[in-house]
């Protein structure tokens, strides 16, 4: 496990990355607008459950790859670095939206669903997004010490911490959804959040690219 400084960095980075708007956030927001905060909270729990599927699948692969050889570690490292750099540059270069999205109108397009259906919707929205699996492979290994005895276990523990930390962020999106939808200035401000997260992605990509490759 990382030391206290690295662990705090991991927590803060996780919060910032979970704030980045995407399909999961849009699903939570629209459910909250459609049926209230409770529905948005259930949607967020479904998204978190989907993240655990990606985490365990990635942990099995990462544990095998990192234990196999330095070449496997290097391949994973460059794959992760390139993905993080691509995602960061995409956020930094994205055009500034000229008008806010009418989330309230989008939410009215579908009828209200049962809590279980809302949960499953969030679950599958996350599980069927391959970028989430790649993200876990790219982000979490940076905080695993090269001399860690059980890298797969360390991956699971860090992944669990990341997922648990996402719960209050998802809840915040649900609570704030109706308020945000009625304020153009707040929605335009999301552009600057994208820029900040883009810088963070690029920084982590460079850090991963420059990381030492442990010997076999």
C-alpha positions in Angstrom: 0.0 0.0 0.0 1.2 3.6 -0.6 2.4 5.8 2.3 0.1 8.4 3.8 1.1 11.2 1.4 0.5 8.9 -1.6 -2.8 7.7 -0.1 -4.0 11.2 0.4 -3.0 12.1 -3.2 -4.9 9.0 -4.4 -8.0 10.1 -2.5 -7.9 13.7 -3.8 -7.2 12.6 -7.4 -10.1 10.1 -7.2 -12.5 12.8 -6.1 -11.4 15.1 -8.9 -11.7 12.4 -11.5 -15.1 11.4 -10.3 -16.3 15.0 -10.7 -15.6 14.7 -14.5 -18.9 14.7 -16.4 -19.5 11.6 -18.4 -22.2 8.9 -19.2 -22.4 7.9 -15.5 -22.9 11.4 -14.3 -25.5 12.2 -17.0 -27.4 9.1 -16.0 -27.4 10.1 -12.3 -28.4 13.6 -13.1 -31.3 12.7 -15.4 -32.6 10.1 -12.9 -32.5 12.7 -10.2 -34.4 15.2 -12.3 -36.9 12.6 -13.4 -37.9 11.2 -10.0 -36.1 13.2 -7.3 -32.9 12.9 -5.3 -33.7 9.4 -4.1 -33.7 8.1 -7.6 -30.4 9.8 -8.3 -28.8 8.2 -5.3 -30.0 4.8 -6.4 -28.6 5.4 -9.8 -25.2 6.4 -8.2 -25.2 3.2 -6.3 -25.7 1.2 -9.5 -22.8 3.0 -11.1 -20.6 2.2 -8.1 -21.6 -1.5 -8.3 -20.5 -1.5 -12.0 -17.2 0.0 -11.0 -16.6 -3.0 -8.7 -17.0 -5.4 -11.6 -14.3 -3.5 -13.6 -12.1 -3.3 -10.5 -12.1 -7.1 -9.8 -11.7 -7.9 -13.5 -8.8 -5.5 -13.8 -7.2 -6.7 -10.6 -7.0 -10.3 -11.9 -5.4 -9.1 -15.1 -3.0 -6.6 -13.4 -1.9 -9.1 -10.9 -1.0 -11.6 -13.6 0.7 -9.1 -15.8 2.8 -7.4 -13.2 3.9 -10.8 -11.8 4.8 -12.1 -15.3 7.7 -10.0 -16.5 9.1 -6.5 -16.8 8.0 -6.5 -20.4 4.4 -7.0 -19.4 4.7 -4.2 -16.9 6.2 -1.9 -19.5 3.4 -2.7 -22.0 0.7 -2.0 -19.4 2.6 1.2 -18.4 2.7 2.6 -21.9 -0.9 1.6 -22.6 -2.1 3.4 -19.5 0.1 6.4 -20.1 -1.1 6.9 -23.7 -4.8 6.5 -22.6 -4.4 9.1 -19.8 -2.6 11.5 -22.1 -5.3 11.0 -24.8 -8.1 11.6 -22.3 -6.4 14.7 -20.8 -5.7 16.3 -24.2 -9.3 15.5 -25.3 -10.6 17.4 -22.3 -8.1 20.3 -22.7 -8.9 20.7 -26.4 -12.7 20.3 -26.2 -14.6 23.3 -27.5 -16.4 25.6 -25.0 -20.1 24.9 -25.1 -22.1 27.8 -26.4 -25.3 26.9 -24.6 -26.2 24.6 -21.6 -27.7 21.2 -22.2 -31.4 21.1 -21.4 -31.2 18.2 -19.0 -34.7 18.7 -17.7 -36.1 18.2 -21.2 -34.0 15.1 -21.7 -35.2 13.7 -18.4 -38.8 14.0 -19.5 -38.3 11.8 -22.6 -38.5 8.6 -20.5 -41.1 7.6 -17.9 -40.1 7.0 -14.2 -38.7 3.6 -13.4 -38.7 1.4 -10.3 -35.7 1.7 -7.9 -34.4 -1.7 -9.1 -34.6 -0.7 -12.7 -32.8 2.6 -12.0 -30.1 0.7 -10.1 -29.6 -1.7 -13.0 -29.5 1.2 -15.4 -26.6 2.7 -13.6 -24.9 -0.7 -13.2 -25.0 -1.4 -17.0 -24.2 2.1 -18.0 -20.9 1.6 -16.2 -20.2 -2.1 -16.9 -20.8 -1.7 -20.6 -18.3 1.2 -20.9 -14.9 -0.3 -21.8 -13.2 3.0 -20.9 -13.8 2.3 -17.2 -11.8 -0.9 -17.3 -9.0 0.8 -19.1 -9.1 3.6 -16.6 -8.6 1.2 -13.6 -5.7 -0.4 -15.5 -4.2 3.0 -16.1 -4.8 4.9 -12.8 -4.5 2.5 -9.9 -1.2 0.8 -10.6 0.6 4.1 -10.2 0.0 3.9 -6.5 1.1 0.3 -6.0 4.7 0.0 -4.7 7.0 -1.9 -7.1 8.1 -4.1 -4.2 4.5 -4.8 -2.9 4.2 -8.5 -1.9 0.7 -9.0 -3.4 0.0 -6.5 -6.2 -3.4 -7.9 -6.9 -4.5 -7.5 -3.3 -3.1 -3.9 -3.3 -5.0 -3.2 -6.5 -8.3 -4.5 -4.9 -7.8 -2.4 -1.8 -7.0 0.8 -3.7 -9.8 0.1 -6.2 -12.3 -0.4 -3.3 -11.1 2.9 -1.7 -11.6 4.7 -5.1 -15.1 3.3 -5.5 -16.2 4.1 -1.9 -14.9 7.6 -2.4 -17.1 8.0 -5.5 -20.3 7.5 -3.5 -20.4 11.0 -2.0 -19.5 12.5 -5.3 -22.3 10.7 -7.0 -24.7 11.7 -4.2 -23.6 15.3 -4.7 -24.5 15.1 -8.4 -27.9 13.7 -7.5 -28.6 16.4 -4.9 -27.4 19.3 -7.2 -28.9 18.1 -10.4 -32.2 20.1 -10.3 -30.3 23.2 -9.1 -27.7 23.0 -11.9 -30.2 22.5 -14.6 -31.8 25.9 -14.0 -28.6 27.9 -13.9 -26.8 28.5 -17.2 -23.7 29.9 -15.5 -23.1 26.8 -13.5 -23.4 24.6 -16.6 -20.9 26.8 -18.5 -18.6 26.5 -15.6 -18.3 22.7 -16.2 -16.0 23.7 -19.1 -13.4 24.8 -16.6 -13.8 21.6 -14.6 -13.1 19.7 -17.8 -9.9 21.8 -18.2 -8.7 21.1 -14.7 -9.3 17.4 -15.0 -7.6 17.4 -18.4 -4.4 18.8 -16.7 -4.7 16.1 -14.1 -5.0 13.4 -16.6 -1.9 14.6 -18.6 0.1 14.9 -15.4 -0.7 11.3 -14.4 0.0 10.1 -17.9 3.5 11.7 -17.9 4.1 10.3 -14.4 3.2 6.8 -15.5 5.3 7.1 -18.7 8.3 8.1 -16.6 7.8 5.5 -13.9 10.6 2.9 -13.3 10.0 -0.6 -14.6 10.6 -3.1 -11.8 12.9 -6.0 -12.5 11.3 -9.5 -12.9 
